Amino acid sequence: MANENNLSRGLLPEDLLPEDLLPDNKDKDKKDNRKDNGQSHVHEFVGSTRIAGPRKLEHNHRFAGVTSEVIPLPGGGHIHAIFTNTDFTEDHLHELAVKTGPAIPVGNGRHIHFVEATTTLDAGHIHEAIFVTLIEDPTD
């Protein structure tokens, strides 16, 4: 189909620039979950899309991966970027590129992130996905 597009760069949210994905090493003394090597934390994620597709070929896809490092938010807090492919089902796959929501504390200094996403248009359809990242494990 002419309108189908598998290019992740086309999915990058307009307000999220590639340089936002780079670690910010300006203030290493500031406690922002960075380790001694200058890296910040990431989260694993795993999920399934909602069922979609042409009639009699309805299906879903699975996906998994690791988020980007921390993207600081103005005024505090942070989000992460996610770029991944789904599995290959019914002779196609989809790409997923999205920003997480802000951190949601789950106790003991740990947190997760809520994610709502729409895949690329492939094989004439899209899928929606709603999931949370796995718990971040601080090792300060």
C-alpha positions in Angstrom: 0.0 0.0 0.0 1.3 3.5 -0.8 0.5 4.9 2.6 2.2 2.2 4.6 5.5 3.3 6.2 7.9 1.2 8.3 10.4 4.0 9.0 10.9 4.6 12.7 12.1 8.1 12.1 8.6 8.9 10.9 7.2 7.7 14.2 9.5 9.9 16.4 7.3 12.3 18.3 7.8 15.8 17.0 8.7 17.1 20.4 11.3 14.4 21.0 14.5 15.1 19.2 17.3 12.5 18.8 19.6 14.6 21.0 17.1 14.2 23.8 18.0 10.5 23.8 21.6 11.2 24.6 22.8 11.1 28.3 23.1 14.5 29.9 26.5 14.7 31.5 26.4 18.4 32.4 25.7 17.9 36.1 27.2 14.6 37.2 27.1 15.7 40.9 23.3 16.0 40.7 21.5 12.8 41.9 19.4 11.8 38.9 19.7 8.0 39.0 23.0 8.1 37.1 25.6 5.5 37.9 29.3 6.3 38.3 29.9 5.7 34.6 27.5 8.5 33.6 24.6 6.2 32.5 21.1 6.4 33.8 18.6 3.6 34.2 16.5 1.8 31.6 13.4 -0.4 31.9 12.6 -3.7 30.2 9.1 -4.0 28.7 7.0 -6.8 27.3 3.5 -6.7 25.8 0.9 -7.7 23.2 -1.0 -5.5 20.9 -4.8 -5.4 20.8 -6.4 -7.7 18.2 -6.8 -6.1 14.8 -6.6 -6.9 11.1 -8.8 -7.8 8.1 -11.9 -9.9 8.7 -11.1 -13.6 9.4 -7.4 -12.7 9.8 -7.7 -10.9 13.1 -4.6 -11.3 15.1 -2.3 -9.7 17.6 1.5 -9.3 17.9 3.9 -9.6 20.8 6.9 -7.3 21.5 9.7 -6.9 24.0 12.7 -4.7 24.6 14.5 -2.1 26.6 13.7 1.6 26.9 16.1 4.5 26.3 17.9 6.0 29.2 16.2 8.8 31.2 14.8 11.8 29.3 14.5 14.5 32.0 11.2 16.5 32.2 11.1 20.2 32.8 10.4 20.7 36.5 11.7 17.3 37.5 10.8 13.7 36.8 11.6 11.8 33.6 10.3 9.6 30.7 11.9 7.1 28.3 11.6 6.5 24.6 10.7 3.1 23.2 11.6 1.9 19.7 10.9 -1.8 18.8 9.4 -4.2 16.3 6.6 -6.6 16.9 6.9 -10.3 16.2 6.2 -11.5 12.6 2.6 -12.8 12.4 0.3 -13.3 9.4 3.3 -12.5 7.1 4.0 -9.0 8.5 5.3 -7.1 11.5 4.8 -3.6 12.9 7.1 -0.9 14.4 6.3 0.8 17.6 7.9 4.2 18.6 6.5 6.1 21.6 7.4 8.0 24.7 6.5 6.5 28.1 4.5 8.5 30.7 6.3 9.9 33.8 7.5 7.6 36.5 4.9 6.0 38.8 6.3 5.1 42.2 5.6 1.5 43.3 7.3 1.6 46.7 10.9 1.1 48.0 12.2 3.8 45.7 11.2 1.8 42.6 9.0 2.9 39.7 7.3 1.9 36.4 6.0 3.9 33.4 2.6 3.7 31.7 2.6 3.4 27.9 -0.1 3.9 25.2 1.0 3.3 21.6 -0.1 2.8 18.1 1.9 0.7 15.7 2.9 1.5 12.1 0.4 0.8 9.3 1.4 -2.6 7.8 -0.7 -5.1 5.8 -3.5 -2.6 5.7 -4.0 -2.2 9.5 -2.6 -0.8 12.7 -2.7 -2.2 16.3 -3.0 -0.4 19.6 -1.0 -1.3 22.7 -1.3 -0.4 26.4 1.3 -1.7 28.8 3.7 -0.7 31.6 7.4 -1.0 31.8 8.9 -3.5 34.3 10.1 -2.2 37.7 13.3 -0.2 37.7 15.7 -1.6 40.2 17.9 1.2 41.7 21.3 0.0 42.8 22.7 3.1 44.5 
